Amino acid sequence: MTSDIMTIREVAAYLKLTEKTAYRLAAEGEIPGFKVGGSWRFRQADIDNWIEQKKANEAQ
């Protein structure tokens, strides 16, 4: 079973960021995520949608 839930390390690699930057963006609400037991988690679909929104905003 594959999961579409990513850790901070996985989302950082997915977005080609450092873990520190991914954590800061999550804490500031810049990237969509949620905490489980104090650890950040991210749905890949939410991250993909966020990327598409960013691209659309850049095009305007």
Secondary structure, DSSP 8 states (H G I E B T S, - for coil): ----EEEHHHHHHHHT--HHHHHHHHHTTSS--EEETTEEEEEHHHHHHHHHHHHHHHH-
